[in-house]
Amino acid sequence: MISNDVYFDHNATTALDKSVLEAMLPYMEQQHGNPTSRHSFGRQARKAVEQAREQVAAAVNAHPTQVIFTSGGTEANNLAIIGISSSYGISQIITSAIEHPCVTRPALAMKHRGWKLSMLPVDSSGVVETHALEALLETETSVVSVMLANNETGALQPVAELAEIARRFRTILHTDAVQALGKVKVDFAELNVQAMTLSSHKVNGPQGAGALILDKRIDIQPVIHGGGQEKGLRSGTENVAAIVGFGYACTLLDSRVMGYDKDVRLMQQRLEQGLRQLGAVIFSAGAERLPNTTFFSFKEIDGETLVMALDRKGFAVASGSACSSDSSEPSSVLLAMGVEYDLAKGAVRVSLGLQNHMEQVDDFLASLELELNRLRQLTAIAV
Amino acid sequence: MTVKTPIYLDYSATTPIDPRVAEKMIPYLTEHFGNPASRSHVFGWAAEKAVETAREEVAKLVNADPREIIWTSGATESNNLAIKGAANFYSGKGKHIITVMTEHKAVIDPVRELERLGFEATFLQPEPNGLVDVEKFRAAIRPDTVLASVMLVNNEIGVIQDIESIGNICRENGVIFHVDAAQATGKVAIDLEKLPVDLMSFSAHKTYGPKGIGALYVRRKPRVRLEAQMHGGGHERGLRSGTLATHQIVGMGEAFRIAREEMDFEIARIRRLRDKLLTGLQEIEEVYVNGDLKQRVPHNLNISFNYVEGESLIMAVKDIAVSSGSACTSASLEPSYVLRALGRSDELAHSSIRFSIGRFTTEEEIDYTVSLMKSKIGKLRELSPLWEMYQEGIDLSTVEWAAH
């Protein structure tokens, strides 16, 4: 039943690539060693983890020794924010108004412990205002964290530019590249940042693996203490199968990015053209965006209602990010952009993937039009 | 007798995934790939349902309420969350923690970290048999003690601590009690409705489930509170943020279901294998079992072979995959801190081997292991001047060695 539904929520999670599953299966069915063990079972597991480390590093133009495996993007962001700022000592943490909660929440946790938290504002198209950083950096700062692409609007952020400013002030810049990876080119060296978060399950890899790419000169404290794995920065038995899957998924990123740039972008253009004809407001329309993400709203139509109606029609979309779709509050990203409350409350996110095709976009637009008419009639009756 | 080598006798380091578990996991890697936090479509709902079914299975094995189970990335994270989370939350009441010298590093290191942040810790020394003296535990409690952490089953020597008595003392004194049960599930019965335990850590990959997933039991009545250690989207009622790895959770649920259903039979079978191994190895002279033999899971046999050098021992028995000390510390050449805490000499600690038996161990493998150990220990001792001196009746402790 599920397979008949059209999945338009690729920013929440992606289906595992078949070849990734093939790569993982031996580590679920036969090779079961603990990478810390010194016998042959352990050494085989260690070899697999190290190969994955090379694959992840190669995909983002980093060195394998710069890769710290974690349980996912959330943990990598926590490690970056808490680990760097607590190692530095009481200071300022700078982030932006549109970060994912797994950046803002650890930053808030540090604020409770006495650190100062400052937020970079965004403009009306959801792009971080770089000029605000210099003034903030006059205060002693341990880490600046700005995402590479926003998960809701898809707006790309001027991270390289921010990193250059931060370097002038000898401050560390961390970027959450979870949503950018695999959709646009991500180059750790070129961005010139010191720390970068990646997640496996957003790039057709398995859930349960992620990485922090880290310049080795950075002082950082672990968040999880114990057996001393990952050079003491992340204790706990390595999740070998998921790490292998993540590594393999990273070898597919180049062709994935090409597919996004070509096929997915065309679908996005068709989708947005259709949405505009139906009267939608598309957020961050003026910004350079991910080729798969469209965040939109119709005046006087509730987003939650629309999302549920679309689900009944067999289209899986989201109202904001999966992690916060629990709450009925409007997107904090949109509010930070100055979008008015009611319009923000109506927001729906479509995030396309390589498995989608043009007919699905057309079907979606047709279903959407019917639903909009129905909902508008209902609203008219209610009024 | 044909046995495929190397023989895996390191089930305490990690276990293979049971084929039945792998089979359950794979659909959640393929067709049911949704994010359980996606509330707006069927892909998310299917994943969420699977997560909740697995939560029930984990709860059932330990007789807890599913709402008391929090998913984590593994027992290390569970231990970190329990210890740092509880100590920080209750730090207003006091800043003293009690634990044991033989705990896993994933307990000791978070406690050390708390010491760095201004807490005080007492590391109790166990008795020579590895068990904590309950009265010594009671004596360690101070008015400012807020948290105690004692493992149920030791990873290196397999001894079972008297959690019930220790827990009762904690209750009497208003101390939050955490138990690391990573090595215990499927090996000893756990009833959290009866046990006076507030927090308990679990791991999947020690119980034939996948790596990368674990859980923390957090008691609801009386309610225990924690400060979250991983912040973000607010998953797991805010106690542990991060997208849930559905297939791994499903795997842990199935692994714990199998453990619940097959535990009694499996323990009896493994006990027979262990007794056979023990009887065989005791035919070798000068061997010492580390840790109490009675209050111990049958899955573990930790033995020191006197007058044999540790590294060469490991090299000589390459046909069996065993561990000297716990896997997490065996990368270092330091003798096991657990065995040293029991008062074992460095020599005996160095020449120790942990045999851990599991679901897929066969009788033939045990026979092979016994004969391999007998022949290899014999050969190593032939080369050992210490063994020669011992046989000549020289008391080695009285020998004065010349410095080079």
Boltz contact constraints between the chains, C-beta under 6 A:
constraints:
  - contact:
      token1: [A, 2]
      token2: [B, 42]
      max_distance: 6.0
  - contact:
      token1: [A, 5]
      token2: [B, 42]
      max_distance: 6.0
  - contact:
      token1: [A, 12]
      token2: [B, 35]
      max_distance: 6.0
  - contact:
      token1: [A, 12]
      token2: [B, 38]
      max_distance: 6.0
  - contact:
      token1: [A, 13]
      token2: [B, 35]
      max_distance: 6.0
  - contact:
      token1: [A, 15]
      token2: [B, 33]
      max_distance: 6.0
  - contact:
      token1: [A, 16]
      token2: [B, 29]
      max_distance: 6.0
  - contact:
      token1: [A, 16]
      token2: [B, 33]
      max_distance: 6.0
  - contact:
      token1: [A, 21]
      token2: [B, 29]
      max_distance: 6.0
  - contact:
      token1: [A, 28]
      token2: [B, 17]
      max_distance: 6.0
  - contact:
      token1: [A, 28]
      token2: [B, 22]
      max_distance: 6.0
  - contact:
      token1: [A, 29]
      token2: [B, 22]
      max_distance: 6.0
  - contact:
      token1: [A, 32]
      token2: [B, 16]
      max_distance: 6.0
  - contact:
      token1: [A, 34]
      token2: [B, 13]
      max_distance: 6.0
  - contact:
      token1: [A, 34]
      token2: [B, 14]
      max_distance: 6.0
  - contact:
      token1: [A, 34]
      token2: [B, 327]
      max_distance: 6.0
  - contact:
      token1: [A, 36]
      token2: [B, 327]
      max_distance: 6.0
  - contact:
      token1: [A, 36]
      token2: [B, 328]
      max_distance: 6.0
  - contact:
      token1: [A, 37]
      token2: [B, 13]
      max_distance: 6.0
  - contact:
      token1: [A, 37]
      token2: [B, 327]
      max_distance: 6.0
  - contact:
      token1: [A, 38]
      token2: [B, 330]
      max_distance: 6.0
  - contact:
      token1: [A, 39]
      token2: [B, 321]
      max_distance: 6.0
  - contact:
      token1: [A, 40]
      token2: [B, 6]
      max_distance: 6.0
  - contact:
      token1: [A, 41]
      token2: [B, 321]
      max_distance: 6.0
  - contact:
      token1: [A, 71]
      token2: [B, 73]
      max_distance: 6.0
  - contact:
      token1: [A, 72]
      token2: [B, 242]
      max_distance: 6.0
  - contact:
      token1: [A, 72]
      token2: [B, 243]
      max_distance: 6.0
  - contact:
      token1: [A, 74]
      token2: [B, 232]
      max_distance: 6.0
  - contact:
      token1: [A, 74]
      token2: [B, 241]
      max_distance: 6.0
  - contact:
      token1: [A, 74]
      token2: [B, 242]
      max_distance: 6.0
  - contact:
      token1: [A, 78]
      token2: [B, 230]
      max_distance: 6.0
  - contact:
      token1: [A, 101]
      token2: [B, 232]
      max_distance: 6.0
  - contact:
      token1: [A, 101]
      token2: [B, 233]
      max_distance: 6.0
  - contact:
      token1: [A, 102]
      token2: [B, 232]
      max_distance: 6.0
  - contact:
      token1: [A, 102]
      token2: [B, 241]
      max_distance: 6.0
  - contact:
      token1: [A, 105]
      token2: [B, 231]
      max_distance: 6.0
  - contact:
      token1: [A, 105]
      token2: [B, 232]
      max_distance: 6.0
  - contact:
      token1: [A, 106]
      token2: [B, 231]
      max_distance: 6.0
  - contact:
      token1: [A, 109]
      token2: [B, 231]
      max_distance: 6.0
  - contact:
      token1: [A, 207]
      token2: [B, 243]
      max_distance: 6.0
  - contact:
      token1: [A, 207]
      token2: [B, 245]
      max_distance: 6.0
  - contact:
      token1: [A, 208]
      token2: [B, 212]
      max_distance: 6.0
  - contact:
      token1: [A, 208]
      token2: [B, 245]
      max_distance: 6.0
  - contact:
      token1: [A, 208]
      token2: [B, 248]
      max_distance: 6.0
  - contact:
      token1: [A, 224]
      token2: [B, 77]
      max_distance: 6.0
  - contact:
      token1: [A, 224]
      token2: [B, 80]
      max_distance: 6.0
  - contact:
      token1: [A, 225]
      token2: [B, 109]
      max_distance: 6.0
  - contact:
      token1: [A, 225]
      token2: [B, 110]
      max_distance: 6.0
  - contact:
      token1: [A, 225]
      token2: [B, 113]
      max_distance: 6.0
  - contact:
      token1: [A, 226]
      token2: [B, 76]
      max_distance: 6.0
  - contact:
      token1: [A, 226]
      token2: [B, 105]
      max_distance: 6.0
  - contact:
      token1: [A, 226]
      token2: [B, 106]
      max_distance: 6.0
  - contact:
      token1: [A, 226]
      token2: [B, 109]
      max_distance: 6.0
  - contact:
      token1: [A, 227]
      token2: [B, 105]
      max_distance: 6.0
  - contact:
      token1: [A, 227]
      token2: [B, 328]
      max_distance: 6.0
  - contact:
      token1: [A, 235]
      token2: [B, 76]
      max_distance: 6.0
  - contact:
      token1: [A, 236]
      token2: [B, 74]
      max_distance: 6.0
  - contact:
      token1: [A, 236]
      token2: [B, 76]
      max_distance: 6.0
  - contact:
      token1: [A, 237]
      token2: [B, 211]
      max_distance: 6.0
  - contact:
      token1: [A, 239]
      token2: [B, 211]
      max_distance: 6.0
  - contact:
      token1: [A, 239]
      token2: [B, 212]
      max_distance: 6.0
  - contact:
      token1: [A, 240]
      token2: [B, 211]
      max_distance: 6.0
  - contact:
      token1: [A, 242]
      token2: [B, 212]
      max_distance: 6.0
  - contact:
      token1: [A, 307]
      token2: [B, 40]
      max_distance: 6.0
  - contact:
      token1: [A, 311]
      token2: [B, 41]
      max_distance: 6.0
  - contact:
      token1: [A, 316]
      token2: [B, 41]
      max_distance: 6.0
  - contact:
      token1: [A, 316]
      token2: [B, 43]
      max_distance: 6.0
  - contact:
      token1: [A, 318]
      token2: [B, 40]
      max_distance: 6.0
  - contact:
      token1: [A, 319]
      token2: [B, 40]
      max_distance: 6.0
  - contact:
      token1: [A, 322]
      token2: [B, 35]
      max_distance: 6.0
  - contact:
      token1: [A, 322]
      token2: [B, 37]
      max_distance: 6.0
  - contact:
      token1: [A, 322]
      token2: [B, 38]
      max_distance: 6.0
  - contact:
      token1: [A, 323]
      token2: [B, 37]
      max_distance: 6.0
  - contact:
      token1: [A, 323]
      token2: [B, 233]
      max_distance: 6.0
  - contact:
      token1: [A, 325]
      token2: [B, 39]
      max_distance: 6.0
